[in-house]
Amino acid sequence: MKRRVFTPWDALVVAGLLAVNLVAWAPGRPGRPTGYRITSQTGSRTVAADTGRIEVAGPLGTTVIEVGDRSARIVDSPCPLKLCVRTGALDRPGRVAACLPNRVALEALGPGGDVDAVGR
């Protein structure tokens, strides 16, 4: 008697796991950012998506931010390690890129953002 490797019961279990996975991930999926908050020493301001190129002054020099219709990113900064530039595009609400030496931060705003921590 030849034994099957993949039975109909196996297919049913795989289909059930896929269905549970889709249901678990679908509601929590955040959408695109509706705007971006730029914070520096001089204060905080909110800009709309697709604003273009923005230059923000800091204690070390000018940080250049590029805001598109789907994401925003820090393009250039005078900081030595360029970690803020290597953060990449912020394409989901709740994501943050910060140039700590130049004291400039960029945050993606919108519904369903990521939560890193909750404090009381």
N, C-alpha and C positions, 0 to 999 in steps of 0.2 A: 504494500500500500504506500503510495506516494504522499508525503506530507506537504501541504501548502505553506509557503513562507508568509504570505500576506492573506489573511482570511477576511471575509466580509465584516466580522466583528472588529478586526483591526481598523478597517476603513471607518466604521462607525465611531470608534474611539478617537481617531485622528480628526474626523469632522467635528465631533463634540468639543475637542480641545481648541480647534481653530475658532469655533463659534464663541466659546468663552473668552478667548483672547481678543477677538474683535469687539465684543461687548465691553470688556474691561478697559480697553484703550480708547474707544470712540468718544465717550463723553468728556474726558479730561483733556482732550487735545486742544491746546490754545490756538487761536487764530493769528492773523497777522497783526503787527503793532499798529495802533491807531495814531500814535505820535511818539515823540521822544523827549525826555527831560535831560537838559544839559546843565550841569552844576559846576560852578567854579568859585573862586574867591569872591567875585563880585556879586554872586547870587545864583539863582536858579531860574531857568526859563524853559518853556515847553514849545516845541516846534512840531509842525505837522509833517506827515510823511511826504516825500518827494520835495523837500525844501532845497536840496542841492548842497553846495559846499559852504561850510561854516568855519570861521576861524575864531578860536577862543583863546584869550590871553591868560597866561599863568605866570608864576614867579620865575620859571626857567625860560619862557618864551611862548611861542604860539603853537597850539594844538589844532590840527586840521581835522574836521569831522565831515564825512560825506553822508548825506541822508538821501536815500532813494525811496521809491514807492513801496518796496518790499522789505528793505533792511537798511540799517545804518552801521557805520563803522568808523573807527579812528584811523585815519589814513597816515598821518604823520604827527610826531610829537618830539620835543627836544629832550626827553628823558633818556638816560643812558642805556637801559636794557630793552626798551621798546616792547614791553609786555602788553601794553594796551593796544598796540598795532597788531600784535600776533594773536590777540583775542579773536579777531575775525568779525564777521558780520553778526549783528544782533537782529535775528529774524523772528523771534518769538517774544511776546510780552513777558516782562520780569527779568530779562537778561540784562547784564550790566558790563560795561567796559570802563575801566578807570585808569587814569594816569596819576598815580599817587604822588610822584615827585613834583609834577606840575599842577597838582590839585584840581584836576578836571575829571568829571565823570559823565558817562552817557548811559541812559537807562531807557529801555524799550517799554512803552506803556500800552495798556490794552486789557481787555477782559480775559480771564483765565490764565493769568501769568504764573510763572514758576515761583514756588516758595522755597527759600533756602532754610529759613529758621523762623521760629515764633518765639517771642520773648514776652514775659509778663512783668 
